[in-house]
Amino acid sequence: MASSKSYLDYIMEQLAPLDGISCRAMMGEYILYCRGRIFGGIYDNRLLVKPTPASERLMPNAPRELPYEGAKPMLLVEEADDRDFLCALVEAMYSELPEPKKRKQVK
């Protein structure tokens, strides 16, 4: 089941206070970025984030769910309606996220 554009719009509105939040559609789902770093995504109208020390500390009882078959488990954000929590979560995770991979230039 693909995620709805309305759910994406809702999550993007919740994250609006943060600088550098963007998304990219991918096979009916959405990858979420903070200043170029992937922090999570929307899969089947669920907000899932990468398990990092910060996300695990802030959501110690969060269920681990698969975004799609064959993927690594991610943490389900059950507090997506709490804008302050959601923004604090992404900010806390940012420094623990890997830098974007450099694309090789075609000559």
N, C-alpha and C positions, 0 to 999 in steps of 0.2 A: 504494500500500500504506500503510495507516495504521500508526502507531507503537503499540507495545504498552504497556499500563499498567505492566507489570513493568519495562520499560526506563526509563520515566519514574520509577518508584519508585526504581530503582537510582541514577539520576542525582541525584534529589532527596536521597537518602541520602548520596551523595558530597559534595553541597554543604551538608549539614546544619550544618557548623561556622560557616557564614556567616549573619549576620543579614539578614533581609528577603528571602530567596529565595522566590519564588512562581512559580506556573505557571497557564496558562489553556489549556484545550482549545480547538482551533480546527480544524474540518473534519478530524478524525481525527489531528491532529498537536498539538504543545504549544509554546506560546510561553513562554519563560523570562524572568523579571524579577529584578533585584536592586534592592531598595529602590525599586520602582516604575519602573525603567528597563529597557527590553528589551535584553538582551545576546545572546540567541540563541534557539534552539529545538531541538526534537527532531522530525526529519523522517525518515520511513522507518527508524526506529530508528538514526538517526545524530545525534550531538550536533554542531550547527553553531553557530558564533558569528559576530557581526558583525566585519568586518575593521576594526580600529582600530589606531592606532600601537602600542599595547601588545600586542594579540593578534598582530599581525604580527611584532613584536620577539620575543615569547615562543615563537612557532611559525613561524619563518621559512620552513620547508619544507612547511607545511600545504597540502594540496590545497584548491583552491577548488571548491566544489560548489554546485549549485543546489538550494535547498530544495524547489522545485516549479517547473514550467515557467512562464517569464515573470518569475521573481523575480531579484533581484540575487544574484550569487555570495556565498557565505559560506565561512568557514574550517571545515574538518572537524577536530574535536578527536580526535586519535588516542590521546591520553593520558588518556582518560576514566576509566581504572582507577586513575590516580594522584591520590588525593584532595588531597594537598598542592598538586600542580601545578594542579589544576582550581580550587581555591579561590583560589590566588594569581593565576591568570589572570583570574578574574571580578573580584577586587579591583582588579587593575591596570587593567582595562578601565573600571571604574565611572565614574571622573571624565571619561572621554572619551565617554561615552554621552549622547545628548540627553535633556533633561528630558522627562517625559511631556507630551503636548499637553493643554492645558486644554480641557475639554468646555464647549461653549456651553450655558448654562442656557435651558431652554424656559420661556417666560413664559405 
